[in-house]
Amino acid sequence: MKTIDDLNKRWWYRATKVVFILFFVIVIAILALIAVDGNQIADTELSRVTCGSGSSSSIQNLERIYGDRYSAYTFCGSSMYNYDWKYKVDWENLTNFIFWSVIVVAGLAFALRGSFYYIVLGAFNPPKS
C-alpha cells in the first residue's frame, strides 16, 4: 500500500473520509452559530427606554441629549423605567470572524489529512496512483 488508489480500495479508508468530512461540517456549523450570535450589537436607533409614567425615547436620543445611553434615570426621574433593546448584526466583525475561521479550519484539515497520509503511507503528500 503506497498510493491513494491503494487506500481507496479499503473500506476503512472510505469510512474514515466520511467521518473526516462530517467532523469538519459540524465544526463549520458550530462556528457559524457562534459567529452570528456573537456579532450582534445594540441598535441604539431602534432600542427604546420607557418610563413608568408612559413617556418613551430612543436610546440614541438619550445618548445625544444626556451624553450617556444609560441615562434613563435622569430621563425618567425617580419613576421606574424599562429598556427594550433591539440588536443588529455587526457585519464587519462577522466577515472577519468567518474569514479567519475558514482559514484556520482549512489549515487544520490540510494538516490532519497530511498527518493521516504520513502515518498510513509514509508520505505527507503521496502519489494518487
N, C-alpha and C positions, 0 to 999 in steps of 0.2 A: 504494500500500500504506500505509494509515493506521490500520487496525484489526486486532485479534487475529483476527477472522474471515478477513481477507485473508491473514494469515500461515498459518492452518490449512489453506489450500488448497495450500501449498507443501510438497513432500516433505522438503526440508532442514530446515524448521522442526519437523516431526514427528520427524525423526531427532534433532534437537538436544534435543527434550524427552525422548526415550528415554535419550540419553546423560546428560542432566542428572539424571534420576531414578536411573539406575544408579550414577552417581557418588555421590550422597547416600546410597543404600542401602549402598554399600561403606564410605563414611565412618562411617555409624552402626554397621555391623557391626564395624569395627575399633575404634571407641570402646567398644563393648560388651565386646569381648575384653579390651581394656586395663583397663576398669573392673572386671571380675570378677577378673582376675589381680592387679591392683594393690591391691585392697582386701581382702586376706586378712591376718589377724593370727594370731599363735600362740595356741593354746588351751592354756593352762597346766594346766588340769584334766586333759586327756587326754594331753598330752605327758609323756614319761617319760624318766628317766635310769636307765641300767642299768650297774652296776659290773661289773668283771671277776670279782669274787667271786660274782656272781649276785644280789646284793641290788638292789632296784629301788624307785624312788619317783617320784611325780609331780612335775613342775616346780613346781606350786602348793605342795606340801608343802615343797620345798626353799626356796622363797621365804618361806614363813611361818616356818620354823624358823631358817634362816640369814640371812634378810633379803635374799637375792640369788638370783635364778633361775639364775645361772650358777655356783653354789657346789658343783658336782659333785665337785670335787677335795677339798673339805672333807668331803663326804658319803662318798665312796668311799675316802678316804685316798690312798695313793700308787698304788693299782691303776688299771688302765685303766678308762675309762668311755665310754659311748656315749649320745648324745642321740637320742631318737626324737620329733621334733616333729610335732605334728598342728596343722592350721590350720582356721580358720573364717572366714566372710565377715563383714567389718565393715559391717553394713547401713546404718548412719548415713552413713558416708563414701561408700558406694556410691550411695545415693539422692541425696546432694548432688552427686556427680560426674555422675550421669545427668541430673539436673535441669538443671544448668548446661550440660552438653553439648548437650542438646536445645534450650535457649535460644540458644546460640551457633550451632548448625547451622541452626536456623530463621531466625535473623537473617541469616546468611550466604546462605542460599537466597533470602530476600527481596531482599537487596541485589544478588545476581547476576542474578536474574530482572528486577529493575527496570533494572539496567545494560544487560542484553541488549535489553529493550524500548526503552530510550532510544537505543541505538546503531541499532537497526533501524527503529523507528517515530518516534523523536524525542520520546517522552514516557515518563516513568518509570512511569506507570500509564495506559496507553492505553485507549480505549473498546473494548468487545467487538465491537460491530457499528456 
